[in-house]
Amino acid sequence: MAFELKEEGFKLKEVLLIVVIPEATYHYHNHRLRNDEKPDRKLIETTHELF
């Protein structure tokens, strides 16, 4: 949810207050989601392109 709100243009600090998570946790998970070492990364990218 936090990632979607941020992508919709909300300020990160406001998003973090709404979802009640620390900023470090947000950045940790954001980095992990964007990591190219994910084995299914290509599948995810293809799915996003299709939609």
mmCIF entry with sequence, helices, sheets and N, C-alpha, C, O atoms, coordinates in Angstrom:
data_MODEL
# 
_entry.id   MODEL 
# 
_entity.id                         1 
_entity.type                       polymer 
_entity.pdbx_number_of_molecules   1 
# 
_entity_poly.entity_id                      1 
_entity_poly.type                           'polypeptide(L)' 
_entity_poly.nstd_linkage                   no 
_entity_poly.nstd_monomer                   no 
_entity_poly.pdbx_seq_one_letter_code       MAFELKEEGFKLKEVLLIVVIPEATYHYHNHRLRNDEKPDRKLIETTHELF 
_entity_poly.pdbx_seq_one_letter_code_can   MAFELKEEGFKLKEVLLIVVIPEATYHYHNHRLRNDEKPDRKLIETTHELF 
_entity_poly.pdbx_strand_id                 A 
# 
loop_
_entity_poly_seq.entity_id 
_entity_poly_seq.num 
_entity_poly_seq.mon_id 
_entity_poly_seq.hetero 
1 1  MET n 
1 2  ALA n 
1 3  PHE n 
1 4  GLU n 
1 5  LEU n 
1 6  LYS n 
1 7  GLU n 
1 8  GLU n 
1 9  GLY n 
1 10 PHE n 
1 11 LYS n 
1 12 LEU n 
1 13 LYS n 
1 14 GLU n 
1 15 VAL n 
1 16 LEU n 
1 17 LEU n 
1 18 ILE n 
1 19 VAL n 
1 20 VAL n 
1 21 ILE n 
1 22 PRO n 
1 23 GLU n 
1 24 ALA n 
1 25 THR n 
1 26 TYR n 
1 27 HIS n 
1 28 TYR n 
1 29 HIS n 
1 30 ASN n 
1 31 HIS n 
1 32 ARG n 
1 33 LEU n 
1 34 ARG n 
1 35 ASN n 
1 36 ASP n 
1 37 GLU n 
1 38 LYS n 
1 39 PRO n 
1 40 ASP n 
1 41 ARG n 
1 42 LYS n 
1 43 LEU n 
1 44 ILE n 
1 45 GLU n 
1 46 THR n 
1 47 THR n 
1 48 HIS n 
1 49 GLU n 
1 50 LEU n 
1 51 PHE n 
# 
_struct_asym.id          A 
_struct_asym.entity_id   1 
# 
loop_
_struct_conf.conf_type_id 
_struct_conf.id 
_struct_conf.pdbx_PDB_helix_id 
_struct_conf.beg_label_comp_id 
_struct_conf.beg_label_asym_id 
_struct_conf.beg_label_seq_id 
_struct_conf.pdbx_beg_PDB_ins_code 
_struct_conf.end_label_comp_id 
_struct_conf.end_label_asym_id 
_struct_conf.end_label_seq_id 
_struct_conf.pdbx_end_PDB_ins_code 
_struct_conf.beg_auth_comp_id 
_struct_conf.beg_auth_asym_id 
_struct_conf.beg_auth_seq_id 
_struct_conf.end_auth_comp_id 
_struct_conf.end_auth_asym_id 
_struct_conf.end_auth_seq_id 
_struct_conf.pdbx_PDB_helix_class 
_struct_conf.details 
_struct_conf.pdbx_PDB_helix_length 
HELX_P HELX_P1 AA1 ALA A 2  ? GLU A 7  ? ALA A 2  GLU A 7  1 ? 6  
HELX_P HELX_P2 AA2 LEU A 12 ? VAL A 19 ? LEU A 12 VAL A 19 1 ? 8  
HELX_P HELX_P3 AA3 GLU A 23 ? ARG A 34 ? GLU A 23 ARG A 34 1 ? 12 
HELX_P HELX_P4 AA4 ARG A 41 ? LEU A 50 ? ARG A 41 LEU A 50 1 ? 10 
# 
_struct_conf_type.id          HELX_P 
_struct_conf_type.criteria    ? 
_struct_conf_type.reference   ? 
# 
loop_
_atom_site.group_PDB 
_atom_site.id 
_atom_site.type_symbol 
_atom_site.label_atom_id 
_atom_site.label_alt_id 
_atom_site.label_comp_id 
_atom_site.label_asym_id 
_atom_site.label_entity_id 
_atom_site.label_seq_id 
_atom_site.pdbx_PDB_ins_code 
_atom_site.Cartn_x 
_atom_site.Cartn_y 
_atom_site.Cartn_z 
_atom_site.occupancy 
_atom_site.B_iso_or_equiv 
_atom_site.pdbx_formal_charge 
_atom_site.auth_seq_id 
_atom_site.auth_comp_id 
_atom_site.auth_asym_id 
_atom_site.auth_atom_id 
_atom_site.pdbx_PDB_model_num 
ATOM 1   N N  . MET A 1 1  ? 0.821  -1.189  0.000   1.00 0.00 ? 1  MET A N  1 
ATOM 2   C CA . MET A 1 1  ? 0.000  0.000   0.000   1.00 0.00 ? 1  MET A CA 1 
ATOM 3   C C  . MET A 1 1  ? 0.867  1.255   0.000   1.00 0.00 ? 1  MET A C  1 
ATOM 4   O O  . MET A 1 1  ? 0.570  2.222   -0.701  1.00 0.00 ? 1  MET A O  1 
ATOM 5   N N  . ALA A 1 2  ? 1.930  1.236   0.782   1.00 0.00 ? 2  ALA A N  1 
ATOM 6   C CA . ALA A 1 2  ? 2.797  2.410   0.858   1.00 0.00 ? 2  ALA A CA 1 
ATOM 7   C C  . ALA A 1 2  ? 3.417  2.723   -0.494  1.00 0.00 ? 2  ALA A C  1 
ATOM 8   O O  . ALA A 1 2  ? 3.532  3.889   -0.872  1.00 0.00 ? 2  ALA A O  1 
ATOM 9   N N  . PHE A 1 3  ? 3.817  1.688   -1.223  1.00 0.00 ? 3  PHE A N  1 
ATOM 10  C CA . PHE A 1 3  ? 4.444  1.895   -2.519  1.00 0.00 ? 3  PHE A CA 1 
ATOM 11  C C  . PHE A 1 3  ? 3.457  2.495   -3.520  1.00 0.00 ? 3  PHE A C  1 
ATOM 12  O O  . PHE A 1 3  ? 3.809  3.371   -4.310  1.00 0.00 ? 3  PHE A O  1 
ATOM 13  N N  . GLU A 1 4  ? 2.230  2.013   -3.474  1.00 0.00 ? 4  GLU A N  1 
ATOM 14  C CA . GLU A 1 4  ? 1.219  2.523   -4.392  1.00 0.00 ? 4  GLU A CA 1 
ATOM 15  C C  . GLU A 1 4  ? 0.891  3.986   -4.105  1.00 0.00 ? 4  GLU A C  1 
ATOM 16  O O  . GLU A 1 4  ? 0.746  4.789   -5.027  1.00 0.00 ? 4  GLU A O  1 
ATOM 17  N N  . LEU A 1 5  ? 0.774  4.326   -2.821  1.00 0.00 ? 5  LEU A N  1 
ATOM 18  C CA . LEU A 1 5  ? 0.480  5.718   -2.457  1.00 0.00 ? 5  LEU A CA 1 
ATOM 19  C C  . LEU A 1 5  ? 1.613  6.643   -2.889  1.00 0.00 ? 5  LEU A C  1 
ATOM 20  O O  . LEU A 1 5  ? 1.368  7.739   -3.393  1.00 0.00 ? 5  LEU A O  1 
ATOM 21  N N  . LYS A 1 6  ? 2.839  6.205   -2.694  1.00 0.00 ? 6  LYS A N  1 
ATOM 22  C CA . LYS A 1 6  ? 4.001  7.002   -3.084  1.00 0.00 ? 6  LYS A CA 1 
ATOM 23  C C  . LYS A 1 6  ? 4.009  7.204   -4.590  1.00 0.00 ? 6  LYS A C  1 
ATOM 24  O O  . LYS A 1 6  ? 4.283  8.306   -5.066  1.00 0.00 ? 6  LYS A O  1 
ATOM 25  N N  . GLU A 1 7  ? 3.711  6.148   -5.348  1.00 0.00 ? 7  GLU A N  1 
ATOM 26  C CA . GLU A 1 7  ? 3.699  6.257   -6.799  1.00 0.00 ? 7  GLU A CA 1 
ATOM 27  C C  . GLU A 1 7  ? 2.562  7.143   -7.311  1.00 0.00 ? 7  GLU A C  1 
ATOM 28  O O  . GLU A 1 7  ? 2.652  7.688   -8.411  1.00 0.00 ? 7  GLU A O  1 
ATOM 29  N N  . GLU A 1 8  ? 1.500  7.289   -6.526  1.00 0.00 ? 8  GLU A N  1 
ATOM 30  C CA . GLU A 1 8  ? 0.389  8.155   -6.928  1.00 0.00 ? 8  GLU A CA 1 
ATOM 31  C C  . GLU A 1 8  ? 0.680  9.620   -6.673  1.00 0.00 ? 8  GLU A C  1 
ATOM 32  O O  . GLU A 1 8  ? -0.126 10.481  -7.027  1.00 0.00 ? 8  GLU A O  1 
ATOM 33  N N  . GLY A 1 9  ? 1.825  9.921   -6.062  1.00 0.00 ? 9  GLY A N  1 
ATOM 34  C CA . GLY A 1 9  ? 2.224  11.308  -5.894  1.00 0.00 ? 9  GLY A CA 1 
ATOM 35  C C  . GLY A 1 9  ? 2.164  11.842  -4.483  1.00 0.00 ? 9  GLY A C  1 
ATOM 36  O O  . GLY A 1 9  ? 2.450  13.019  -4.262  1.00 0.00 ? 9  GLY A O  1 
ATOM 37  N N  . PHE A 1 10 ? 1.800  11.011  -3.520  1.00 0.00 ? 10 PHE A N  1 
ATOM 38  C CA . PHE A 1 10 ? 1.770  11.465  -2.139  1.00 0.00 ? 10 PHE A CA 1 
ATOM 39  C C  . PHE A 1 10 ? 3.196  11.595  -1.610  1.00 0.00 ? 10 PHE A C  1 
ATOM 40  O O  . PHE A 1 10 ? 4.088  10.864  -2.039  1.00 0.00 ? 10 PHE A O  1 
ATOM 41  N N  . LYS A 1 11 ? 3.408  12.510  -0.694  1.00 0.00 ? 11 LYS A N  1 
ATOM 42  C CA . LYS A 1 11 ? 4.720  12.677  -0.085  1.00 0.00 ? 11 LYS A CA 1 
ATOM 43  C C  . LYS A 1 11 ? 5.026  11.480  0.806   1.00 0.00 ? 11 LYS A C  1 
ATOM 44  O O  . LYS A 1 11 ? 4.145  10.956  1.488   1.00 0.00 ? 11 LYS A O  1 
ATOM 45  N N  . LEU A 1 12 ? 6.281  11.058  0.791   1.00 0.00 ? 12 LEU A N  1 
ATOM 46  C CA . LEU A 1 12 ? 6.683  9.870   1.523   1.00 0.00 ? 12 LEU A CA 1 
ATOM 47  C C  . LEU A 1 12 ? 6.368  9.986   3.015   1.00 0.00 ? 12 LEU A C  1 
ATOM 48  O O  . LEU A 1 12 ? 5.872  9.034   3.617   1.00 0.00 ? 12 LEU A O  1 
ATOM 49  N N  . LYS A 1 13 ? 6.645  11.117  3.603   1.00 0.00 ? 13 LYS A N  1 
ATOM 50  C CA . LYS A 1 13 ? 6.389  11.272  5.043   1.00 0.00 ? 13 LYS A CA 1 
ATOM 51  C C  . LYS A 1 13 ? 4.908  11.122  5.378   1.00 0.00 ? 13 LYS A C  1 
ATOM 52  O O  . LYS A 1 13 ? 4.560  10.557  6.415   1.00 0.00 ? 13 LYS A O  1 
ATOM 53  N N  . GLU A 1 14 ? 4.040  11.623  4.509   1.00 0.00 ? 14 GLU A N  1 
ATOM 54  C CA . GLU A 1 14 ? 2.599  11.477  4.723   1.00 0.00 ? 14 GLU A CA 1 
ATOM 55  C C  . GLU A 1 14 ? 2.178  10.011  4.586   1.00 0.00 ? 14 GLU A C  1 
ATOM 56  O O  . GLU A 1 14 ? 1.361  9.513   5.361   1.00 0.00 ? 14 GLU A O  1 
ATOM 57  N N  . VAL A 1 15 ? 2.742  9.338   3.599   1.00 0.00 ? 15 VAL A N  1 
ATOM 58  C CA . VAL A 1 15 ? 2.429  7.920   3.390   1.00 0.00 ? 15 VAL A CA 1 
ATOM 59  C C  . VAL A 1 15 ? 2.838  7.103   4.604   1.00 0.00 ? 15 VAL A C  1 
ATOM 60  O O  . VAL A 1 15 ? 2.082  6.250   5.068   1.00 0.00 ? 15 VAL A O  1 
ATOM 61  N N  . LEU A 1 16 ? 4.024  7.363   5.115   1.00 0.00 ? 16 LEU A N  1 
ATOM 62  C CA . LEU A 1 16 ? 4.525  6.603   6.263   1.00 0.00 ? 16 LEU A CA 1 
ATOM 63  C C  . LEU A 1 16 ? 3.664  6.835   7.505   1.00 0.00 ? 16 LEU A C  1 
ATOM 64  O O  . LEU A 1 16 ? 3.494  5.922   8.312   1.00 0.00 ? 16 LEU A O  1 
ATOM 65  N N  . LEU A 1 17 ? 3.128  8.029   7.668   1.00 0.00 ? 17 LEU A N  1 
ATOM 66  C CA . LEU A 1 17 ? 2.229  8.291   8.785   1.00 0.00 ? 17 LEU A CA 1 
ATOM 67  C C  . LEU A 1 17 ? 0.925  7.511   8.639   1.00 0.00 ? 17 LEU A C  1 
ATOM 68  O O  . LEU A 1 17 ? 0.366  7.031   9.626   1.00 0.00 ? 17 LEU A O  1 
ATOM 69  N N  . ILE A 1 18 ? 0.449  7.390   7.411   1.00 0.00 ? 18 ILE A N  1 
ATOM 70  C CA . ILE A 1 18 ? -0.812 6.693   7.158   1.00 0.00 ? 18 ILE A CA 1 
ATOM 71  C C  . ILE A 1 18 ? -0.662 5.196   7.390   1.00 0.00 ? 18 ILE A C  1 
ATOM 72  O O  . ILE A 1 18 ? -1.510 4.578   8.033   1.00 0.00 ? 18 ILE A O  1 
ATOM 73  N N  . VAL A 1 19 ? 0.411  4.612   6.870   1.00 0.00 ? 19 VAL A N  1 
ATOM 74  C CA . VAL A 1 19 ? 0.579  3.156   6.964   1.00 0.00 ? 19 VAL A CA 1 
ATOM 75  C C  . VAL A 1 19 ? 1.312  2.733   8.234   1.00 0.00 ? 19 VAL A C  1 
ATOM 76  O O  . VAL A 1 19 ? 1.430  1.539   8.511   1.00 0.00 ? 19 VAL A O  1 
ATOM 77  N N  . VAL A 1 20 ? 1.799  3.682   8.994   1.00 0.00 ? 20 VAL A N  1 
ATOM 78  C CA . VAL A 1 20 ? 2.452  3.467   10.294  1.00 0.00 ? 20 VAL A CA 1 
ATOM 79  C C  . VAL A 1 20 ? 3.619  2.479   10.189  1.00 0.00 ? 20 VAL A C  1 
ATOM 80  O O  . VAL A 1 20 ? 3.645  1.445   10.856  1.00 0.00 ? 20 VAL A O  1 
ATOM 81  N N  . ILE A 1 21 ? 4.592  2.835   9.321   1.00 0.00 ? 21 ILE A N  1 
ATOM 82  C CA . ILE A 1 21 ? 5.837  2.074   9.267   1.00 0.00 ? 21 ILE A CA 1 
ATOM 83  C C  . ILE A 1 21 ? 7.002  3.054   9.309   1.00 0.00 ? 21 ILE A C  1 
ATOM 84  O O  . ILE A 1 21 ? 6.878  4.189   8.849   1.00 0.00 ? 21 ILE A O  1 
ATOM 85  N N  . PRO A 1 22 ? 8.135  2.618   9.860   1.00 0.00 ? 22 PRO A N  1 
ATOM 86  C CA . PRO A 1 22 ? 9.314  3.492   9.885   1.00 0.00 ? 22 PRO A CA 1 
ATOM 87  C C  . PRO A 1 22 ? 9.865  3.711   8.476   1.00 0.00 ? 22 PRO A C  1 
ATOM 88  O O  . PRO A 1 22 ? 9.708  2.864   7.596   1.00 0.00 ? 22 PRO A O  1 
ATOM 89  N N  . GLU A 1 23 ? 10.502 4.845   8.280   1.00 0.00 ? 23 GLU A N  1 
ATOM 90  C CA . GLU A 1 23 ? 11.050 5.170   6.969   1.00 0.00 ? 23 GLU A CA 1 
ATOM 91  C C  . GLU A 1 23 ? 12.111 4.156   6.550   1.00 0.00 ? 23 GLU A C  1 
ATOM 92  O O  . GLU A 1 23 ? 12.191 3.793   5.376   1.00 0.00 ? 23 GLU A O  1 
ATOM 93  N N  . ALA A 1 24 ? 12.914 3.705   7.488   1.00 0.00 ? 24 ALA A N  1 
ATOM 94  C CA . ALA A 1 24 ? 13.953 2.716   7.165   1.00 0.00 ? 24 ALA A CA 1 
ATOM 95  C C  . ALA A 1 24 ? 13.336 1.420   6.646   1.00 0.00 ? 24 ALA A C  1 
ATOM 96  O O  . ALA A 1 24 ? 13.888 0.793   5.742   1.00 0.00 ? 24 ALA A O  1 
ATOM 97  N N  . THR A 1 25 ? 12.206 1.015   7.204   1.00 0.00 ? 25 THR A N  1 
ATOM 98  C CA . THR A 1 25 ? 11.524 -0.195  6.750   1.00 0.00 ? 25 THR A CA 1 
ATOM 99  C C  . THR A 1 25 ? 11.022 -0.015  5.325   1.00 0.00 ? 25 THR A C  1 
ATOM 100 O O  . THR A 1 25 ? 11.134 -0.929  4.508   1.00 0.00 ? 25 THR A O  1 
ATOM 101 N N  . TYR A 1 26 ? 10.474 1.143   5.024   1.00 0.00 ? 26 TYR A N  1 
ATOM 102 C CA . TYR A 1 26 ? 10.011 1.440   3.670   1.00 0.00 ? 26 TYR A CA 1 
ATOM 103 C C  . TYR A 1 26 ? 11.165 1.311   2.680   1.00 0.00 ? 26 TYR A C  1 
ATOM 104 O O  . TYR A 1 26 ? 11.041 0.645   1.652   1.00 0.00 ? 26 TYR A O  1 
ATOM 105 N N  . HIS A 1 27 ? 12.293 1.959   2.999   1.00 0.00 ? 27 HIS A N  1 
ATOM 106 C CA . HIS A 1 27 ? 13.431 1.942   2.080   1.00 0.00 ? 27 HIS A CA 1 
ATOM 107 C C  . HIS A 1 27 ? 14.011 0.533   1.936   1.00 0.00 ? 27 HIS A C  1 
ATOM 108 O O  . HIS A 1 27 ? 14.434 0.148   0.845   1.00 0.00 ? 27 HIS A O  1 
ATOM 109 N N  . TYR A 1 28 ? 14.034 -0.229  3.017   1.00 0.00 ? 28 TYR A N  1 
ATOM 110 C CA . TYR A 1 28 ? 14.529 -1.599  2.965   1.00 0.00 ? 28 TYR A CA 1 
ATOM 111 C C  . TYR A 1 28 ? 13.698 -2.432  1.992   1.00 0.00 ? 28 TYR A C  1 
ATOM 112 O O  . TYR A 1 28 ? 14.251 -3.111  1.127   1.00 0.00 ? 28 TYR A O  1 
ATOM 113 N N  . HIS A 1 29 ? 12.386 -2.384  2.129   1.00 0.00 ? 29 HIS A N  1 
ATOM 114 C CA . HIS A 1 29 ? 11.519 -3.180  1.270   1.00 0.00 ? 29 HIS A CA 1 
ATOM 115 C C  . HIS A 1 29 ? 11.495 -2.641  -0.165  1.00 0.00 ? 29 HIS A C  1 
ATOM 116 O O  . HIS A 1 29 ? 11.395 -3.415  -1.118  1.00 0.00 ? 29 HIS A O  1 
ATOM 117 N N  . ASN A 1 30 ? 11.586 -1.344  -0.314  1.00 0.00 ? 30 ASN A N  1 
ATOM 118 C CA . ASN A 1 30 ? 11.642 -0.745  -1.644  1.00 0.00 ? 30 ASN A CA 1 
ATOM 119 C C  . ASN A 1 30 ? 12.890 -1.237  -2.378  1.00 0.00 ? 30 ASN A C  1 
ATOM 120 O O  . ASN A 1 30 ? 12.830 -1.570  -3.561  1.00 0.00 ? 30 ASN A O  1 
ATOM 121 N N  . HIS A 1 31 ? 14.001 -1.280  -1.680  1.00 0.00 ? 31 HIS A N  1 
ATOM 122 C CA . HIS A 1 31 ? 15.247 -1.770  -2.276  1.00 0.00 ? 31 HIS A CA 1 
ATOM 123 C C  . HIS A 1 31 ? 15.124 -3.249  -2.644  1.00 0.00 ? 31 HIS A C  1 
ATOM 124 O O  . HIS A 1 31 ? 15.564 -3.660  -3.717  1.00 0.00 ? 31 HIS A O  1 
ATOM 125 N N  . ARG A 1 32 ? 14.537 -4.034  -1.773  1.00 0.00 ? 32 ARG A N  1 
ATOM 126 C CA . ARG A 1 32 ? 14.378 -5.468  -2.047  1.00 0.00 ? 32 ARG A CA 1 
ATOM 127 C C  . ARG A 1 32 ? 13.461 -5.715  -3.227  1.00 0.00 ? 32 ARG A C  1 
ATOM 128 O O  . ARG A 1 32 ? 13.715 -6.616  -4.026  1.00 0.00 ? 32 ARG A O  1 
ATOM 129 N N  . LEU A 1 33 ? 12.393 -4.929  -3.354  1.00 0.00 ? 33 LEU A N  1 
ATOM 130 C CA . LEU A 1 33 ? 11.472 -5.106  -4.479  1.00 0.00 ? 33 LEU A CA 1 
ATOM 131 C C  . LEU A 1 33 ? 12.122 -4.733  -5.806  1.00 0.00 ? 33 LEU A C  1 
ATOM 132 O O  . LEU A 1 33 ? 11.787 -5.305  -6.844  1.00 0.00 ? 33 LEU A O  1 
ATOM 133 N N  . ARG A 1 34 ? 13.032 -3.795  -5.780  1.00 0.00 ? 34 ARG A N  1 
ATOM 134 C CA . ARG A 1 34 ? 13.668 -3.318  -7.008  1.00 0.00 ? 34 ARG A CA 1 
ATOM 135 C C  . ARG A 1 34 ? 14.953 -4.093  -7.329  1.00 0.00 ? 34 ARG A C  1 
ATOM 136 O O  . ARG A 1 34 ? 15.602 -3.826  -8.340  1.00 0.00 ? 34 ARG A O  1 
ATOM 137 N N  . ASN A 1 35 ? 15.312 -5.035  -6.482  1.00 0.00 ? 35 ASN A N  1 
ATOM 138 C CA . ASN A 1 35 ? 16.548 -5.786  -6.643  1.00 0.00 ? 35 ASN A CA 1 
ATOM 139 C C  . ASN A 1 35 ? 16.464 -6.667  -7.889  1.00 0.00 ? 35 ASN A C  1 
ATOM 140 O O  . ASN A 1 35 ? 15.488 -7.394  -8.075  1.00 0.00 ? 35 ASN A O  1 
ATOM 141 N N  . ASP A 1 36 ? 17.468 -6.601  -8.722  1.00 0.00 ? 36 ASP A N  1 
ATOM 142 C CA . ASP A 1 36 ? 17.482 -7.382  -9.958  1.00 0.00 ? 36 ASP A CA 1 
ATOM 143 C C  . ASP A 1 36 ? 17.800 -8.854  -9.729  1.00 0.00 ? 36 ASP A C  1 
ATOM 144 O O  . ASP A 1 36 ? 17.715 -9.641  -10.671 1.00 0.00 ? 36 ASP A O  1 
ATOM 145 N N  . GLU A 1 37 ? 18.159 -9.249  -8.525  1.00 0.00 ? 37 GLU A N  1 
ATOM 146 C CA . GLU A 1 37 ? 18.511 -10.632 -8.251  1.00 0.00 ? 37 GLU A CA 1 
ATOM 147 C C  . GLU A 1 37 ? 17.291 -11.521 -8.041  1.00 0.00 ? 37 GLU A C  1 
ATOM 148 O O  . GLU A 1 37 ? 17.438 -12.724 -7.822  1.00 0.00 ? 37 GLU A O  1 
ATOM 149 N N  . LYS A 1 38 ? 16.105 -10.959 -8.105  1.00 0.00 ? 38 LYS A N  1 
ATOM 150 C CA . LYS A 1 38 ? 14.901 -11.751 -7.907  1.00 0.00 ? 38 LYS A CA 1 
ATOM 151 C C  . LYS A 1 38 ? 14.771 -12.743 -9.058  1.00 0.00 ? 38 LYS A C  1 
ATOM 152 O O  . LYS A 1 38 ? 14.881 -12.347 -10.218 1.00 0.00 ? 38 LYS A O  1 
ATOM 153 N N  . PRO A 1 39 ? 14.541 -14.012 -8.771  1.00 0.00 ? 39 PRO A N  1 
ATOM 154 C CA . PRO A 1 39 ? 14.462 -15.006 -9.832  1.00 0.00 ? 39 PRO A CA 1 
ATOM 155 C C  . PRO A 1 39 ? 13.269 -14.807 -10.766 1.00 0.00 ? 39 PRO A C  1 
ATOM 156 O O  . PRO A 1 39 ? 13.328 -15.200 -11.931 1.00 0.00 ? 39 PRO A O  1 
ATOM 157 N N  . ASP A 1 40 ? 12.212 -14.217 -10.281 1.00 0.00 ? 40 ASP A N  1 
ATOM 158 C CA . ASP A 1 40 ? 11.017 -14.024 -11.108 1.00 0.00 ? 40 ASP A CA 1 
ATOM 159 C C  . ASP A 1 40 ? 10.882 -12.584 -11.595 1.00 0.00 ? 40 ASP A C  1 
ATOM 160 O O  . ASP A 1 40 ? 9.787  -12.152 -11.954 1.00 0.00 ? 40 ASP A O  1 
ATOM 161 N N  . ARG A 1 41 ? 11.960 -11.857 -11.607 1.00 0.00 ? 41 ARG A N  1 
ATOM 162 C CA . ARG A 1 41 ? 11.947 -10.450 -12.002 1.00 0.00 ? 41 ARG A CA 1 
ATOM 163 C C  . ARG A 1 41 ? 11.405 -10.278 -13.426 1.00 0.00 ? 41 ARG A C  1 
ATOM 164 O O  . ARG A 1 41 ? 10.587 -9.393  -13.677 1.00 0.00 ? 41 ARG A O  1 
ATOM 165 N N  . LYS A 1 42 ? 11.857 -11.117 -14.347 1.00 0.00 ? 42 LYS A N  1 
ATOM 166 C CA . LYS A 1 42 ? 11.415 -11.012 -15.731 1.00 0.00 ? 42 LYS A CA 1 
ATOM 167 C C  . LYS A 1 42 ? 9.917  -11.290 -15.842 1.00 0.00 ? 42 LYS A C  1 
ATOM 168 O O  . LYS A 1 42 ? 9.215  -10.619 -16.599 1.00 0.00 ? 42 LYS A O  1 
ATOM 169 N N  . LEU A 1 43 ? 9.429  -12.268 -15.097 1.00 0.00 ? 43 LEU A N  1 
ATOM 170 C CA . LEU A 1 43 ? 7.999  -12.573 -15.099 1.00 0.00 ? 43 LEU A CA 1 
ATOM 171 C C  . LEU A 1 43 ? 7.182  -11.386 -14.597 1.00 0.00 ? 43 LEU A C  1 
ATOM 172 O O  . LEU A 1 43 ? 6.143  -11.053 -15.168 1.00 0.00 ? 43 LEU A O  1 
ATOM 173 N N  . ILE A 1 44 ? 7.648  -10.761 -13.546 1.00 0.00 ? 44 ILE A N  1 
ATOM 174 C CA . ILE A 1 44 ? 6.964  -9.593  -12.984 1.00 0.00 ? 44 ILE A CA 1 
ATOM 175 C C  . ILE A 1 44 ? 6.948  -8.449  -14.001 1.00 0.00 ? 44 ILE A C  1 
ATOM 176 O O  . ILE A 1 44 ? 5.917  -7.804  -14.193 1.00 0.00 ? 44 ILE A O  1 
ATOM 177 N N  . GLU A 1 45 ? 8.080  -8.199  -14.647 1.00 0.00 ? 45 GLU A N  1 
ATOM 178 C CA . GLU A 1 45 ? 8.151  -7.120  -15.635 1.00 0.00 ? 45 GLU A CA 1 
ATOM 179 C C  . GLU A 1 45 ? 7.212  -7.398  -16.812 1.00 0.00 ? 45 GLU A C  1 
ATOM 180 O O  . GLU A 1 45 ? 6.536  -6.490  -17.295 1.00 0.00 ? 45 GLU A O  1 
ATOM 181 N N  . THR A 1 46 ? 7.171  -8.635  -17.268 1.00 0.00 ? 46 THR A N  1 
ATOM 182 C CA . THR A 1 46 ? 6.294  -8.998  -18.379 1.00 0.00 ? 46 THR A CA 1 
ATOM 183 C C  . THR A 1 46 ? 4.831  -8.815  -17.993 1.00 0.00 ? 46 THR A C  1 
ATOM 184 O O  . THR A 1 46 ? 4.033  -8.318  -18.787 1.00 0.00 ? 46 THR A O  1 
ATOM 185 N N  . THR A 1 47 ? 4.482  -9.214  -16.781 1.00 0.00 ? 47 THR A N  1 
ATOM 186 C CA . THR A 1 47 ? 3.115  -9.064  -16.303 1.00 0.00 ? 47 THR A CA 1 
ATOM 187 C C  . THR A 1 47 ? 2.720  -7.595  -16.237 1.00 0.00 ? 47 THR A C  1 
ATOM 188 O O  . THR A 1 47 ? 1.608  -7.233  -16.621 1.00 0.00 ? 47 THR A O  1 
ATOM 189 N N  . HIS A 1 48 ? 3.616  -6.755  -15.755 1.00 0.00 ? 48 HIS A N  1 
ATOM 190 C CA . HIS A 1 48 ? 3.346  -5.312  -15.693 1.00 0.00 ? 48 HIS A CA 1 
ATOM 191 C C  . HIS A 1 48 ? 3.171  -4.720  -17.085 1.00 0.00 ? 48 HIS A C  1 
ATOM 192 O O  . HIS A 1 48 ? 2.318  -3.858  -17.296 1.00 0.00 ? 48 HIS A O  1 
ATOM 193 N N  . GLU A 1 49 ? 3.978  -5.183  -18.035 1.00 0.00 ? 49 GLU A N  1 
ATOM 194 C CA . GLU A 1 49 ? 3.847  -4.679  -19.391 1.00 0.00 ? 49 GLU A CA 1 
ATOM 195 C C  . GLU A 1 49 ? 2.507  -5.060  -20.009 1.00 0.00 ? 49 GLU A C  1 
ATOM 196 O O  . GLU A 1 49 ? 1.911  -4.272  -20.744 1.00 0.00 ? 49 GLU A O  1 
ATOM 197 N N  . LEU A 1 50 ? 2.033  -6.269  -19.709 1.00 0.00 ? 50 LEU A N  1 
ATOM 198 C CA . LEU A 1 50 ? 0.777  -6.727  -20.254 1.00 0.00 ? 50 LEU A CA 1 
ATOM 199 C C  . LEU A 1 50 ? -0.412 -5.947  -19.707 1.00 0.00 ? 50 LEU A C  1 
ATOM 200 O O  . LEU A 1 50 ? -1.401 -5.735  -20.409 1.00 0.00 ? 50 LEU A O  1 
ATOM 201 N N  . PHE A 1 51 ? -0.309 -5.524  -18.456 1.00 0.00 ? 51 PHE A N  1 
ATOM 202 C CA . PHE A 1 51 ? -1.401 -4.780  -17.861 1.00 0.00 ? 51 PHE A CA 1 
ATOM 203 C C  . PHE A 1 51 ? -1.181 -3.302  -18.046 1.00 0.00 ? 51 PHE A C  1 
ATOM 204 O O  . PHE A 1 51 ? -2.002 -2.496  -17.610 1.00 0.00 ? 51 PHE A O  1 
# 
